[in-house]
Amino acid sequence: MAPKPVVGVNERSALLVVAKKFYLEEKSKVEIAKELGYSRFRVARMLEQAISTGVMTISFDDQGTIIPSLSSRLAEEMGLREAIVVESDSSEGMVRQHVSAAAADLLGRTLRPGEVLGIGWGRTISAMSETLPSLPNISVVQLTGTVGFNFNQSPVEIVRKVALRSGGSSHPIFAPMLVDNATTAAALRQQPDVAQAMRFFDKVTTAVLALGSWDPIESQLAEAVPEKQRDELRSRGVVAEVAATLIAKDGTLIATDFADLCIAATADQIRRIPRVLVVAAGARKAVAARAAIRAGLFNGIVTDRALAEALLATVEGQ
């Protein structure tokens, strides 16, 4: 980059006066020329000089905005129906806000009356539920049980908030996502309120799910699993999870016995949903996202630049 021209103190001061009058006070070049005794052409040259000398700089706040070219490239190279990639190089919390806001906006623009929206669980999905615009009249169903004790991020609370935005019906699951044994899980699935919600799984037209990474650990579900069990699952090759489905790096579904312990939509049920959006961010989830794509567990994604570029790098590295 060429060095900026050096100007004296008096000249910088004069340039600054003209720039402020034009950009801050919104005066025309003719008005400035008349006020300062300059020609209109001199004012125009001074405005150009103000930028070229660095007296004035122009910046754009593109954080949270969609990157069309990267979105299209990601969808094409990953074989996805849709991809929304937003610019975000902020803190983890701000990145989550940017991605969740983009997901909320996408749902607001694309959901149609009469749809059945399936909602998963995760911090970004929870943030999404806070920023949703008004939605058409739809049914909202919870696709996973509850993990942890944070009520505000509970999938039950998420489903309630989303349903309020649409005025439609809600179908929560008042049960834990993970239990100690398959017998208990089977019994919970037969409870009338749980069974009623789960019957809606096959009616879902659009689903919004979180993506969990197990290598490295970027998953609230993985964090909730006892350490010994988590280490054993990772030793079997688990790198990702969508709902309660555990996935190996090559996209193979593994540790299916784990799904027997969970109250959640199955892999087969997810694959039958016409539109499945994953909402995720951060380059550390690239391996998990690639595995889930190979497994055919989602056909759309809302993400940030870091994860999009890391995902594309996994293709280039093949």
C-alpha positions as CSV (number, residue, x, y, z in Angstrom):
1,M,0.0,0.0,0.0
2,A,1.4,3.4,-1.0
3,P,2.1,5.8,1.8
4,K,-0.4,8.6,2.3
5,P,0.7,12.1,1.2
6,V,2.1,14.2,3.9
7,V,0.3,17.5,4.4
8,G,1.0,20.4,6.8
9,V,-1.0,21.2,9.9
10,N,-2.8,24.2,8.3
11,E,-3.7,22.2,5.3
12,R,-5.0,19.2,7.4
13,S,-7.0,21.6,9.4
14,A,-8.6,23.2,6.3
15,L,-9.3,19.7,4.9
16,L,-11.0,18.7,8.1
17,V,-13.2,21.7,8.2
18,V,-14.5,21.0,4.7
19,A,-15.0,17.3,5.4
20,K,-17.0,17.9,8.5
21,K,-19.2,20.4,6.8
22,F,-19.9,18.0,4.0
23,Y,-20.2,14.7,5.8
24,L,-21.4,15.7,9.3
25,E,-23.3,18.9,8.7
26,E,-24.6,17.6,5.3
27,K,-23.9,20.9,3.5
28,S,-23.6,20.9,-0.3
29,K,-20.4,21.7,-2.0
30,V,-21.9,25.0,-3.2
31,E,-22.9,26.0,0.3
32,I,-19.4,25.2,1.7
33,A,-17.7,27.1,-1.2
34,K,-19.9,30.1,-0.5
35,E,-19.3,30.0,3.3
36,L,-15.5,29.6,3.0
37,G,-14.9,31.7,0.0
38,Y,-13.7,28.7,-2.2
39,S,-14.8,27.6,-5.6
40,R,-17.0,24.5,-5.8
41,F,-14.2,22.7,-7.6
42,R,-11.7,23.5,-4.9
43,V,-14.2,22.0,-2.3
44,A,-14.5,18.9,-4.4
45,R,-10.7,18.5,-4.6
46,M,-10.4,19.1,-0.8
47,L,-12.9,16.3,-0.1
48,E,-10.8,14.0,-2.3
49,Q,-7.7,15.1,-0.5
50,A,-9.3,14.5,2.9
51,I,-9.6,10.9,2.1
52,S,-6.3,10.4,0.3
53,T,-4.3,11.9,3.1
54,G,-6.1,10.0,5.9
55,V,-7.7,13.1,7.4
56,M,-11.0,11.4,7.0
57,T,-11.6,7.6,6.7
58,I,-14.7,5.8,5.6
59,S,-15.6,2.5,7.3
60,F,-18.4,0.0,7.0
61,D,-19.9,-2.1,9.8
62,D,-20.4,-5.4,8.0
63,Q,-20.7,-7.6,11.1
64,G,-23.7,-9.9,10.9
65,T,-24.4,-9.2,7.3
66,I,-24.7,-11.9,4.7
67,I,-21.8,-12.7,2.4
68,P,-23.6,-13.7,-0.9
69,S,-20.6,-15.1,-2.8
70,L,-19.4,-17.2,0.1
71,S,-23.0,-18.4,0.9
72,S,-23.4,-19.6,-2.7
73,R,-20.0,-21.3,-2.9
74,L,-20.6,-23.1,0.4
75,A,-24.0,-24.4,-0.8
76,E,-22.6,-25.5,-4.1
77,E,-19.4,-27.3,-2.9
78,M,-21.2,-28.9,0.1
79,G,-24.2,-30.0,-2.0
80,L,-26.6,-28.1,0.2
81,R,-30.0,-26.7,-0.8
82,E,-29.3,-23.4,1.0
83,A,-26.5,-21.7,2.9
84,I,-26.4,-18.4,4.7
85,V,-22.9,-17.2,5.7
86,V,-22.6,-14.0,7.8
87,E,-19.6,-11.8,8.4
88,S,-18.5,-12.0,12.0
89,D,-15.0,-11.7,13.5
90,S,-16.2,-10.7,17.0
91,S,-16.2,-12.5,20.3
92,E,-17.9,-15.9,20.6
93,G,-21.0,-14.4,22.1
94,M,-21.3,-11.8,19.3
95,V,-20.7,-14.4,16.6
96,R,-23.6,-16.4,18.2
97,Q,-25.8,-13.3,18.1
98,H,-25.0,-12.6,14.4
99,V,-25.7,-16.2,13.3
100,S,-28.8,-16.6,15.4
101,A,-30.2,-13.3,14.0
102,A,-29.5,-14.5,10.5
103,A,-31.3,-17.8,11.2
104,A,-34.3,-15.9,12.7
105,D,-34.5,-13.6,9.7
106,L,-34.4,-16.6,7.3
107,L,-37.2,-18.4,9.1
108,G,-39.3,-15.2,9.1
109,R,-38.8,-14.8,5.4
110,T,-39.3,-18.4,4.3
111,L,-41.8,-20.2,6.6
112,R,-45.3,-20.7,5.2
113,P,-48.6,-21.0,7.0
114,G,-49.5,-24.6,8.0
115,E,-45.9,-25.7,8.3
116,V,-44.7,-27.9,11.2
117,L,-41.4,-26.5,12.5
118,G,-39.2,-28.8,14.5
119,I,-36.8,-27.2,16.9
120,G,-33.7,-28.7,18.4
121,W,-31.6,-27.4,21.3
122,G,-28.5,-25.3,21.7
123,R,-27.2,-21.9,22.7
124,T,-27.5,-20.5,19.2
125,I,-31.0,-21.8,18.7
126,S,-31.9,-20.3,22.1
127,A,-30.6,-16.9,21.0
128,M,-32.5,-17.3,17.7
129,S,-35.8,-17.7,19.5
130,E,-35.2,-14.3,21.2
131,T,-34.9,-12.4,17.9
132,L,-37.6,-14.1,15.7
133,P,-39.9,-11.8,13.8
134,S,-43.6,-12.5,13.7
135,L,-44.1,-15.9,12.0
136,P,-47.1,-17.3,10.0
137,N,-49.4,-19.7,11.8
138,I,-47.4,-22.9,12.2
139,S,-47.1,-25.8,14.6
140,V,-43.9,-26.0,16.6
141,V,-42.6,-29.3,17.9
142,Q,-39.6,-30.0,20.2
143,L,-37.2,-32.5,18.6
144,T,-35.1,-33.3,21.6
145,G,-35.6,-33.7,25.4
146,T,-34.0,-31.4,27.8
147,V,-30.3,-31.3,28.8
148,G,-29.0,-29.3,31.8
149,F,-30.8,-27.0,34.2
150,N,-30.7,-23.6,32.5
151,F,-34.4,-22.9,32.0
152,N,-33.9,-20.0,29.6
153,Q,-32.0,-22.3,27.2
154,S,-34.3,-25.3,27.7
155,P,-35.9,-26.6,24.4
156,V,-39.3,-26.4,26.2
157,E,-38.8,-22.7,26.6
158,I,-37.4,-22.3,23.1
159,V,-40.5,-24.0,21.7
160,R,-42.8,-21.8,23.8
161,K,-41.1,-18.6,22.5
162,V,-41.2,-19.7,18.9
163,A,-44.9,-20.7,19.1
164,L,-45.7,-17.3,20.6
165,R,-44.2,-15.6,17.6
166,S,-46.6,-17.6,15.3
167,G,-49.7,-18.0,17.4
168,G,-49.8,-21.6,16.4
169,S,-49.7,-24.8,18.5
170,S,-46.7,-26.0,20.5
171,H,-45.7,-29.6,21.3
172,P,-43.0,-29.6,24.0
173,I,-41.4,-32.7,25.5
174,F,-41.2,-32.6,29.3
175,A,-38.5,-35.2,29.6
176,P,-34.8,-35.4,29.8
177,M,-32.9,-35.9,26.6
178,L,-30.5,-38.5,28.1
179,V,-31.2,-41.1,30.7
180,D,-29.2,-43.9,32.3
181,N,-30.6,-46.9,30.4
182,A,-32.7,-47.9,27.4
183,T,-35.5,-49.3,29.5
184,T,-36.1,-45.9,31.1
185,A,-35.9,-44.1,27.8
186,A,-38.5,-46.5,26.2
187,A,-40.8,-46.0,29.1
188,L,-40.6,-42.2,28.8
189,R,-41.3,-42.4,25.1
190,Q,-44.6,-44.1,26.0
191,Q,-45.7,-41.4,28.4
192,P,-48.8,-39.8,26.8
193,D,-47.5,-36.2,26.5
194,V,-44.1,-37.3,25.2
195,A,-45.7,-39.8,22.8
196,Q,-48.1,-37.1,21.5
197,A,-45.2,-34.7,20.7
198,M,-43.1,-37.4,19.1
199,R,-46.0,-38.3,16.8
200,F,-45.4,-34.9,15.2
201,F,-41.8,-35.8,14.2
202,D,-43.0,-37.4,11.0
203,K,-45.0,-34.2,10.1
204,V,-42.1,-31.8,10.4
205,T,-41.6,-29.8,7.2
206,T,-38.7,-27.5,8.4
207,A,-36.3,-28.3,11.2
208,V,-33.7,-26.2,12.9
209,L,-31.0,-28.1,14.7
210,A,-27.7,-27.5,16.5
211,L,-24.5,-29.2,15.6
212,G,-22.3,-30.6,18.3
213,S,-18.5,-31.2,17.9
214,W,-16.9,-34.0,20.0
215,D,-13.4,-33.5,18.7
216,P,-12.7,-30.9,19.9
217,I,-15.5,-30.7,22.4
218,E,-17.9,-28.0,21.4
219,S,-21.2,-29.7,22.5
220,Q,-23.5,-29.1,25.4
221,L,-24.6,-32.8,25.0
222,A,-21.1,-34.1,25.1
223,E,-20.4,-31.9,28.2
224,A,-23.5,-33.4,29.9
225,V,-22.4,-37.0,29.3
226,P,-20.3,-38.5,32.2
227,E,-16.6,-38.2,31.4
228,K,-16.0,-42.0,31.3
229,Q,-18.9,-42.5,28.9
230,R,-17.8,-39.5,26.8
231,D,-14.2,-40.8,26.5
232,E,-15.5,-44.2,25.5
233,L,-17.7,-42.8,22.8
234,R,-14.9,-40.6,21.4
235,S,-12.6,-43.7,21.4
236,R,-15.2,-45.3,19.1
237,G,-14.7,-42.4,16.6
238,V,-17.5,-40.0,17.5
239,V,-16.7,-36.5,16.2
240,A,-20.1,-34.9,15.9
241,E,-23.7,-35.1,17.0
242,V,-27.0,-33.9,15.5
243,A,-29.9,-34.3,17.9
244,A,-29.0,-37.6,19.6
245,T,-27.3,-39.1,16.5
246,L,-23.6,-39.6,16.9
247,I,-21.4,-39.4,13.7
248,A,-17.9,-40.6,12.7
249,K,-15.6,-38.4,10.6
250,D,-16.6,-40.2,7.4
251,G,-20.3,-39.6,8.0
252,T,-21.0,-43.1,9.4
253,L,-23.6,-43.3,12.1
254,I,-22.0,-44.9,15.1
255,A,-22.7,-45.8,18.7
256,T,-26.4,-46.3,17.9
257,D,-26.8,-47.8,21.4
258,F,-26.4,-44.2,22.7
259,A,-29.4,-43.0,20.8
260,D,-31.4,-45.7,22.6
261,L,-30.7,-43.7,25.8
262,C,-32.1,-40.5,24.4
263,I,-35.5,-38.9,23.8
264,A,-35.0,-37.2,20.4
265,A,-35.8,-37.5,16.7
266,T,-33.9,-40.3,15.1
267,A,-31.5,-40.1,12.2
268,D,-34.1,-41.6,9.9
269,Q,-36.8,-39.2,11.0
270,I,-34.4,-36.2,10.5
271,R,-33.5,-37.5,7.0
272,R,-37.2,-37.6,6.0
273,I,-37.7,-33.9,6.9
274,P,-37.8,-31.9,3.6
275,R,-35.8,-29.0,5.0
276,V,-33.3,-29.3,7.8
277,L,-31.2,-26.3,8.8
278,V,-28.2,-26.5,11.1
279,V,-27.3,-23.3,12.9
280,A,-23.7,-23.4,14.0
281,A,-20.6,-21.2,14.1
282,G,-16.8,-21.3,14.7
283,A,-14.0,-23.0,12.7
284,R,-13.6,-25.6,15.5
285,K,-16.9,-27.2,14.3
286,A,-15.6,-27.8,10.7
287,V,-14.9,-31.5,11.1
288,A,-18.2,-32.0,12.8
289,A,-20.1,-30.1,10.1
290,R,-18.4,-32.1,7.3
291,A,-19.3,-35.4,9.0
292,A,-22.9,-34.4,9.4
293,I,-23.1,-33.4,5.8
294,R,-21.7,-36.7,4.8
295,A,-24.3,-38.4,7.0
296,G,-27.1,-36.5,5.2
297,L,-28.4,-35.0,8.4
298,F,-29.0,-31.5,7.1
299,N,-29.5,-29.8,3.7
300,G,-29.1,-26.1,4.8
301,I,-26.9,-24.2,7.1
302,V,-26.7,-20.7,8.8
303,T,-23.2,-20.0,9.9
304,D,-20.3,-17.5,10.1
305,R,-17.4,-16.9,7.8
306,A,-14.9,-18.8,10.0
307,L,-16.8,-22.1,9.9
308,A,-17.7,-21.6,6.2
309,E,-14.1,-21.1,5.2
310,A,-12.9,-24.0,7.4
311,L,-15.5,-26.3,5.8
312,L,-14.4,-25.3,2.3
313,A,-10.8,-26.0,3.4
314,T,-11.8,-29.6,4.2
315,V,-12.8,-30.1,0.5
316,E,-9.7,-28.4,-0.8
317,G,-7.6,-30.7,1.4
318,Q,-9.0,-33.9,0.0
